Amino acid sequence: MAIPGSVIAAGWIPFIVVIVLSILFSGFYIRYFMSKYDSELSSTLTCIFALTITLLTSAIVPVDIFLVSFMKNSDGSFKDWANSSSVRDETVDSVLIGYYVLYGIVSFCLFLLLPFMYFFYEEKDENSTCKSRCCSALKFSIVTVLIAATLLLVGAFVPAKLQHSKNGTEWNKVEDLFKNMASTGIEDALSFVISIFSVFGMIGIVTYTAYGMSAMPMDLVKGQKSAKSERMKTQAERQEREQKREEIRRKYLNRSTSSSRRSGKNERNDEEERLMGRRERHLIAAENSCLRKCCVLLRPFEIVIGIGFFLLALLIFLSLLLTNIDKAMHSLGYESGYVLPKRHLPNPIDIVLVFCQKVFPLDYILMVGIIAYFVLCSMSGIRNIGIWFLWIKMYKVRPRRTPPQGLLMFCMILMFIVLAINVLLYEITPQYSSFGSQHYISTTYGNHTETPHTKACNTDVSDDVCIVTRMTLLLVRFFYKMWIFGAAYYWGTWLFLGTVLIGFFVAVIKSRRSAISGEVDEDDFDESDDEMLSG
């Protein structure tokens, strides 16, 4: 029996809608942040493409969960169209192909496209030609290609055997469930590379997403400072500095030669005065802006959204905390990558999503909302913290003033983070991410009678009874073969929880953001103000 058209439509049409929305959002976001006076079409299109692929990599997860859940009835029996194992395999294989295509494109972007475009723009010069720029960019990109080849060879050919778990019975159940996950060398190589990327993504999540999850709701609740009060304060500071400047001038008026100390003070005062002048011009424009005046009416909604985001952050924090505690108490240990065969502690988000799956497409919308929230928190964290390499701050992400190199680095970091977000989704919703709302029929025997019971799917049953999502298979595949990845994600989650708490206290103490936040910086040149204010 072929897959019904209604199943394909219900699973993939929402994903097509998400594709369109992702393209529109990526185009708007990149256009909003790219520099108006220092941009290039090739870099802009590359950033839009990379950001779209990044969003789709997580957007396919709800499709995966929906399809495996839609195969069964609420009583645990397979639907008529899903009785055949070949039809079920065809359904889940289509999702698996989608994962491999998206992950392959992500690998291509991270190893070749983004580095190439970064160096291609760096070679931009008045005397340079497109051919010379391409040759120089390829020369620098060879390094990333060699790294990619090395990782692919390691993943494809180096054997990785897991030590047997101390709890042999429980581990045998996991082995039985994933006994059909045998893969080719190409699949192993790609899985290994994606696992490496996810570990780097966990570093990005701990650094950026954790702070964004704390700062973004708090910024919405606190709101912006008043443009009028900021302008008056800036004017008062300028008058005070002019008085100090006059005092310095009088002090050195009768001296024949000017000292280096005096010239240094004058230079600093000139720089500070120019910066304050730019701030004042932007504050006046903000104060007279009709759009900002209309936004005041939306202030109550901003507070409500901020409170909603804060409650969602609290639920995510509690779900991750309970899952990690559950793993610490009941997992198979570090030798299995902290695999948790069966959930023992309640998980709020997991329970809500499984329950909401009874009303299509409520759970789909909630899952997409959680993914979008993670992405928005990551973007907010990168904007607030900036793009750093170790202790060196490389770029600031600012509206209409971010250079192409900064946007390319922004997309690269976000790609790493989104791959790790898929791991966090599995941590937050282990039951829902693995089996959705699937149930199976369990029969108990007693007093010469058979009593059927409907139970939620778990690792105690075979994959002929419960269909596991492809996302879970991809994750557990390398937990099964290389425990180091599962252990890294587990301890990275603890670091994430700790950083969220620290970020919350920082966000509470931090003052409200400026009315012209991100518009004025000491590195700006004066001519850019005219372009920005006129635009």
N, C-alpha and C positions, 0 to 999 in steps of 0.2 A: 504493500500500500504506500502510495506517495505521500509526501508531507502536504497537508491541506494548505490551500492558499491563505486561509484565515490565520493559521499559525505563523506563516512567513510574514504576513502583513502586520500582525500584532507585535511580532518580535523586531522586525527590521524597519518598518515605516517610522516609528519613533526615532530610531537611530539615524535615518536619513534626515529627519527634521533637525536632530542634534548636529548633523554635519553642516547643514545650512546655517544654523545659528552660530556654530563654532567659526565658520568662515566670516560671517558678519561681525561677530565679536572681535575676532583676531584683527580684521581689517580696521575696525574702529579703534581698537586699543593701540595698535602700532602707529596708526596715523596720529592719534592724540599725543603720544609720547615722543615721536620722532622729532628731531630738530628741524625747524622750518628753514634754516639757513645753512645746514650742513647735512644733507641727505643724498641718497642715491637710490634710483629705482630698483636696481638689482638687490641691494641689501634690504630694502623695504619689502619686496615680494618674498624674499627668502625668510624674513622674520614672520610674515603672515602665514606662509606655508608651514614653517616649523611650529608656530604656536597652535595652528589648527590641528596638526598631527598630534601634538602634545595633548590637547583636549580630547581628541577622539580615542586616544589610548586608554583613558579612563572611562570614556562614555560607552565603550563596548561591554564593560563589566555588567551593567544592568541587563543588557540583551542576553548575555550568557546565563545569568541567573533566571531570567524569565523563561527561556526556552527549556531548561531542565525542569523547572517547576510546572510548566504547562503540559508536560508529558503525562502527569498523573492527576487522578481525581482526588477529592478530599478524603475518600475512604482508603487511599493507599494503592488502589488498582491503577494500572496503566490505561490511558484512553485508547479507544479503538485504533486510532491511527498510529499510536506509539507501541502497539503490542509487538511489532516486529523489531528485533534488535538491529537489523540493517537500517531501518528508518531512523531509529534513535541515533545510531552511529553517524548517519548522514547529517542529521540535525546538528549534533555537537561538533562534527568535523568542520562544518561551515563556519562555526564560531572560532574553532582552533586556527583555521586558515586566516581568519580576520586578525587574530592575535599575532600570528607570525608575520603577516603583511605589515601591520602597524609597527611591530617591534623591529622588523627589518628596516623600515623607513626611518625609525628613530635612530637605529644604529648608523645608517647611512648619513643622517643629518649630523650626528655627534662626531663621527669619525672623519667625514669628508666635507659635506656641504657647508656647515657652519664655520669650521676652521678655514676652508678655502675662501669663503666670502669675507671673513674677518681680515685675512691677509690681503685679499684682493682690494679691499677698501684702504688698508694701510698703505698700499703701494700707489695710491692715487696721487698724482702730481701733474703739474701743468705740462710737463714735457713727456709724460708717460703715455704709452699707447695701450690699448686693450690687450694686445698680444703680450707685451712685456709684463703687464700686471698679472695676466694669467700664468705666465711662466714662473714669476716670482712667487705667486700664491701656491702653485703646485709644488714648488720646491720646499716651501715650509710645511705644506700639508702632508708630505711624504712621511714625516715623523708620526703623525696620527694614524696613517694607513699602516705603517709598520707595527704600531701598538695594536691596532685592530687585528692584523694577521696573527700576531703572537697570541692574543687572547683567544681567537677562534681555534687556533691549533691546540692550545692547552685544553680548551673545553671539549674538543672533538676527540683527542687521542690520549690524553692523560687519564688513566683509570682512577676512579674515586670510589673506593669501597667504604661503606659506613660500618663502624664497629657495631656489634650487636648490642641492643639495649639490654639493660639489666632486667627490665620487665619484658621478658620474652613473649609472653602471651599477648600483651597489649600490642607489642610491636608487630607480631605476626598478623594481627587484625589489620594494621595499617598496610602491611605488605600485601595482604590478600586484596584489600580494597584497590590498591594501586598496582596490581600485578600486570595490568595491561598497558602500563605507561612506558613500555619499552620504546626507545626512540632511536633515530638514526644519528650518525655523527654530526650531520648538519644541525639537527634539532638540539643536540647536546651543546654544540658550539654556541648557537644563538642563545640558549637558556643560560649558559655560563656567562656570556657577555652581559645579558640583561640582569643577571644576578649581581655582577660587578657594578653595573650602573645603579642598581637599586641600593647597594651599600653606600655609594657616593650620594645618592638621593637622600638616604637617611641622614647624612651629615647636613644636607641642605634643609631637610625638614626640622632637624634639631635647631639649626641656626636661624632660618627664616620663617618657616610655617608656624613654629611654636610661638615666636614673638608676635607674628601677625594674628594668630588666634586670640592673643591677649589684647593686643593694641587696637585692632580694628573695631571690635565692639565698644571698647572704651572711648575711642575717638568719636564714634557715632553718638554715644550718650553725652559726652562732654560738649561736642560741637566745636565750632570755630570761634575765635576771638572776634570782637566787633571791629570792623574795618575803621570806623570813626574813632574809637578809643585808641586803636593802634596808631592811626595817623596823628592824633593829638600828642601821643607819647613820643612818636618819632620827631615831630616838630619841636617839642620841648627839649629833646636830646640834642637836636641840631643847634638850637639856640645856645644851649649850655656849652657845646663844643666850640661854637663861634666865639663865645666869651673867653674860653681858655686859649683859643688861637690868638685873640687880641692881646691877652696877657703875655703870651710868649713873644709876640711881636714887640710889645713895649719893653719887655725885659731885655731884649737884644737890640733895641733901637739905637743906643748910643755906642755900640761896639763896632769897631772898624771891620772886623772880619767875622764871618758867621762860622760857628763851630759845626763839626760833623754831627754833634748831638742835636743841635737845633734843626739842621736839615733833615735828620732822621725823624724827629718829632713832626716836622711839617709834612713829610711824606706820608707818615702814618695817618695824620689828621686828614690829609687830602683823600687818601683811600677810604677812610671811614666816612668822610663826608659824601663822597661819590656813592658809596653803598647806601647810605641813609637817604640820599636824594632819589636813588632808584626805588628804594622801598616806598618813599612818600608818593612818587608818581604812580606806582602800582596800587597803593592803598587808596589814592584818590579815584583811580579808575574802578576799583572794586566797590568803593562807596557809592559811586554814581551808576553802577551797573544795574540795569533793570532786571536782569536775570537773577542776580544775587538778592535783590529785594523780593522777588517772587519766591525764591528758595526759602525765605524766612517763614513763609506760610507752611512749608513742608517740614518745618522743624519738629513738630510732634511725631510725624511719621518716622523721621530719622531716629528719634529716641526709641520708638517702638521697635524698629528694625534692629537697633543696637542691643536692646534687651533680648530680642529673639535670638540674635547671633550669640549673645553671652550664654543664654540657656542651652543653645545647641553645643557651644564649646564645653559647657559643663557636662552635658550628656556624653559627648565624645570622650572627655577626660575620664569620667566614671567608667565608661565601657572599656576603655583601654586599661585602666587601672585594675578592674575586675578580671579582665582577660589575662593580664600579666600575673596577677595573684593566683589565678586558676592554674596558669602554666607553672608557676613556681611550686605549687602544691601537687598537681596531678599530671604534669606533662611527663614524657618519657625521658626527660633529661637532656643535657647538652649534646650527648652522643647521637641524638636523633634530631637535633636542631630545635629542641623544645616543642616537638609536635604534640598537640593535645588531641588525643583520639575522641574524647567525649567531654562536653561542657558540664561542669559541676556547679559553678556559681552563676547567678542570674546576670544577664547582660541587657541593659535597658534598650539600646538601639536595636540589638539583634531581635529581641522579643517583639518590639514594635513593628519592625519590617516584616517579620514572618506573619504577624497578625494582619498587617495591612495588605498582604498579598491576596487576601480573600476578595478585595475590591480592586480589580484592575482599572486603571494603571497607578493606583495610589502608591504602592511600594516602589514602582519604577520612578515616579516623580520624586519621592523622598530620597531614593538612592542617588539620583542625578543631583538633587539639592545638596546632599552631603558632599558629593564629589566636587560640585561647583564651589561649595563653601571652603573646602580644603585649598582649591586652586586660588580663590580670592584671597584667602589668608596668606598663601605663599607670595602672591603678587604684592600684597600689602607689606609683608615683611621685607621683601627685596626693595621696595620703594623706600621704606623707613630706614633700613640699615645701609643700603647701597651694595654695590658689587665689590667684593674684596678678594684679594689674593694674599692669603696669610694676613700680615699686618698692614698691607698696602691697599689703600682704597683706590680702586681703578676707575669706577664710573658711578655717577648718580643717575637714578631713573627719575626724570622730572618731566612734567607736561610740556610738550613741544620744544624741549631742549635736550633730549637725550641723543647723543651721537649714535651713528649706525653701529659702531663697535660695541657700545653699551647695550643696544637692543639685541644684538647677536649673542652677547654674553648672557643677557637676561633670558633669552629663549633657551640657551644651552642649560643654564641652571634650572629653569622650570621643567625642562625635559627630564633631567635627573630626578627632580622632586616628584613629578607625576608618576614615574615608575615606582618610586617608594610609596606613593600614596596608595597604589594598588595593594602593596603589602599591608599598609595600615588598615585598609578596608577589610582585609582578611582578619586582621587582629581585632577590629571593632565588631565585626559581624561574622564570627567563625561559622555559626550554623547557617545563617542566611546566605553567606558567600559560598559555602560549600554545597548546600543542598536546596536552598530556597525554602519553599514551604512543602517539600516532598514528605510524604508519610509512607509507611509500609505496613503490611499486615503481619502481625506476630501471633502465633498460635500457642496457647498454653494447654497442657494436658493435665487432667485431674479427675479422679472418680470416673474413669472410662469415658470422659467427655472431652471435646475439643472446644476451646473458647478463643475466638479470634479477637485480637486487640489491634487498634491503630496507633502506631508510635511514630514519632518524628525520626527521620533518617539520621544515621550516624555511622561511624566506621565499624560498628559491629556487624554490619550486613555487607553482602557482596555487591559489586557494581552491576550485577544483573537485576538487583532489586531496587537500588537507589543509584541515580545517575549523578555523578560528581561534576561540578562546573569545571570548565577547562582552565579557568584562572587558578583554582585550587590545585589542579593537576600540575600546572606549570610551576607553582610555588613549591609544592611538596616534592616535585621531581628532584630538585636540588637539595631540599632538606634531607631527602632519602639518600642521595649520593654524596653530598658534601655538607656535613653538619655545621660547618663554620658560618654559612650564610644564615641559617635559621638562628644560630646563637647571636650573630651580629644584629639581626633585626630585633631579637628579643631585648638585648641590652640597649640597643638604640631607642627602643620604645620607652624604656625607663628614663633615658636621658631626655627624650622628648617631653615626658610628663614633668620632669624636674624643671626644664626650661620654660614650660608653660606657666608654672607657678612663679618662677622668677620674673618672667615677662609680665605677668599680671600685676605684681607689686610695682614694677617699673612703670607700667601704664597708668596705675593709680596715682603715683607720685608725680609723674610727668605733667606739665602744664598743658592747657589746651593748645591745639595747633593754630598757627597764624592764619589770618584771613587770606594771605597770599603765600601759603605754604608751597614751597617748590618753585616759585616764580622768580625769586631773587636770590642770587648767590654772589659771593665776592669774586668768583672767577668769570662772571659774565662781563661782556664788553658793553659799553654804553649804547652803541648803535643797535644792539639787539632789542633794547627796550622799545624803540620806535616801532620795530617790526612786530613785537609781541602785542603792544598796546593798540596798534592800528589793526592787527589781525583779530 
